[in-house]
Amino acid sequence: MNPWLLTYDGFDPAQEGLREALTTLGNGYFATRGAAPESHADGVHYPGTYVAGCYDRLVSQVAGHPVENEDLVNVPNWLSLTFRAEDGDWFAPGNAEILAHRHTLDMRQGTLTRFLRIRDSQGRITRVEQRRLVSMDDPHLAALTMTIVPENWNGSLEIRSALDGRVTNAGVARYRELDGRHLVPICGHAAHGVIELLTRTATSRVEIALAARTTLADGRCRADVEEGWVGDDRTVEVKAGDEVTVEKIVALYTSRDRAIAESEAAARSAVVRAGCFSTLLKRHTRAWDRLWQRAHVTAQDTEVQQILNLYVFHLLQTASPHIAELDTGLPARGLHGEAYRGHVFWDDLFVIPFLAPRLPEITRALLRYRWRRLPEARWAAHAAGYAGAMFPWQSGSDGREETPRLHFNPRSGRWLPDRSHLQRHVGLAVAFNVWQHYQATKDTAFLAGFGGELLLEVARFFASLATCEKERYAIRGVMGPDEYHDGYPDRAEPGLDNNAYTNVMTAWLMRRVLDMIGLVGSEGVGQQEIELFTALTRRMRVDFHEGVISQFEGYAGLEELDWAAYRKKYGDIRRLDRILEAEGDTPNRYKASKQADVLMLFHLLGEEGLDEILTGLGYEWDATMARNTVDYYLARTCHGSTLSAVVHAGVLARLCPGASHPFLTEALNNDVRDLQAGTTSEGIHLGAMAGVACLFEAKT
């Protein structure tokens, strides 16, 4: 096994979505799923392309109510390339017999190669080899080359290269009731061997321009332009055994790009000036070499090494050095699909510890994304009656709260209220990321500048969120990382009180703000604020029961779930919330968590850090209580998130190494084996991938 190559032999419709996601190629600016060039969205294939930060907002009717959603837009498909023999059918999925098929992702070079042999309805056998790249050297360029060999026939070979803007956002089944028509066609052109397509997003009005130069030696050319589609047909005479090679070089620009007059002219100029495939490949490979020198993680086992290479590869394709000049956050599912609508959550909490020591220019850019949205976060806090900045659980283009009001349970077929916007701890993640970047760089100018502003504004929000009750500070009406609990079964008002993760991390945050003041001074911070920050380091409330940390106030009064019965009845109970809702029940009644919540404290702070916070708050805490807390929640978590196995593996590796192996194995295989049963095909889990890389780095 070559640890740098991921190879799929044969064609399996049931696995095609997973393979397309895992063979996505990207460069931080845009990425394209590993779909076959001749395919279209048909329930098996989904050739999506996504530009970092390119969002659009539409209103749909859901359960009789207007619902507004913002999506990362599936932009026009640049891949489209197919062929036919002697006026036969254009090669497309299902219209020819596939005799051989192999996909190979080369992670070292950042290329995807495909080999196939097909037999058409006339018995003509054709051998095809394709290779593609999305340039890591020039973020606006991509290229595809195809070599065709007629094995047993002579005659005319026709090749069609196209740019297709008739695509929609339809890559996630549960969203298909929602409007996904984000692209409005503007115009298409074909001249001098170059085809061009210009579209615009429906409401954000971002222009997206593509230009393609298709090259075929001695081929006759004919162009065709339709609304939202431009094609370039080339015809050449061939004999059995001839090798015919066609190259397609593509440029992609949007009206959001810098240093351009307008996107259409920029794409046209770039594609005309770009070199041939081999020239682009050399530059692209050198760029990847430089990245791997800074980001490679090693493992003893070859199979493990292959998976680590794959996960770091996808991390770098989403968060490459190119984003240093962009205004983009880190989509939880990468630029690999449409799950979570391409929104930014808290997953950079797992990514920044990996990137900051290696590529601090990237983590600085990710934090700039948050800083630029401080005005929106300040307004959200003000509108809710708080100080500082209240960051949204789901963020997109402008930093407003993008969490949908409703979510769909495919098991029950019902649309349900979505209260996950109450996960105020996303602000704590922003603050933690600021401190991680500082620790990696020791850049006090960063703390004195926008990094410190982020830290301080988040601290002001949590200081105003906390209320003093009987000499302890409480935080009420929030959700923790667990996500299965969004309220109390006997209380109509949503939210939980005194979530341990939120409260402990608030105490941690206040310590860091005071550290920052000690490093760069207290300009702009009043003495009264400093006194409040200090009080919060000493008097935040944390509940306990049975000698363990309570996940939230009132947790001890919840019912125990019959785990054995549910596993026997349903098998996979990772999405226990959907199961219970379909039964007319709710996780709010049970001591059952989707993912690590209390254990996130061990993951972020370590045993010593958590001990320092809790004893500083005046609570009794020791190693026995720590181990009992881990064991307690280990038995009550169903791991409905890919992040959960990462956290449990890391925590147990320190506290009980022998118990960590099953979680490490699950974390390692979650995406590459699609253990979440179909979710990876909708987009990779970027936080989990980075978390796995950090786990193996810690082992070495």
Disulfide bonds with the S-S distance in Angstrom:
none
